[in-house]
Amino acid sequence: MLNINEIFYSVQGEGLRAGMPCVFVRLQGCKLRCVWCDTPYALDKRTPEQQMNVDELLERIKQYRCAFVEFTGGEPLEQPEILQVMTQLCDEGYTVAVETGGHMDITVVDPRVIRIVDVKCPGSMMTKHNRLENLDHLSRHDEVKFVIASRTDYEWAVDIVRRYALPEKIDTILFSPAFGLLPYLDLVQWILEDALPVRFQIQLHKHIWSPDTRGV
């Protein structure tokens, strides 16, 4: 059985496909406790909103007339059963993405899936849990995200981008200001000053709806 927090239909708020209609499956449970986590209600694996088996989840997803599905959390890859779900959706022609906190092995994920790896900067207080060897196993269509709360986070992220030669491996490197902690303009100016080949992004859904609205 899969522990599910919520399933909802919205527009993608982040990444290369920001603004596109998407079915989100938020799984329940995550070992990390990032300081700025905006989904604390999805962290405790002992308190899922609902449980579904693979077939039930697939049936629920297919009720939406949308060919783009993203698995998020919590941490999706802490529940191995989700791998089968992602593969089956790929087999049926869906565009599938998974957002992972970066502490789980991404090589087990079907290579057709877009793996969005959220590398934890020092401000998250979870840097020691990063599985940086994941960055050696990226496909061109994968995305790497850094949530940045300070200049220290920024400089740390720049070092990772350069040390792992990320622009040579993937097309989408995301620098995202931690919501409410870092002014957008500060991060934009740093990126421009360093001529970094990264994509500045904001969380669109927090500007369309109230920042604390769930299910969007």
Secondary structure, DSSP 8 states (H G I E B T S, - for coil): -EEEEEEEEEE--SSTTTTSEEEEEEES--S---TT-S-GGG--TT--SEEE-HHHHHHHHHTSS-SEEEEESS-GGGSTTHHHHHHHHHHTT-EEEEEE-SSS-GGGS-TTSEEEEEE--GGGT-GGG--GGGGGS--TT-EEEEEE-SHHHHHHHHHHHHHTTGGGT-SEEEEEE-TTTS-HHHHHHHHHHHT---EE---THHHHS-TT-S--
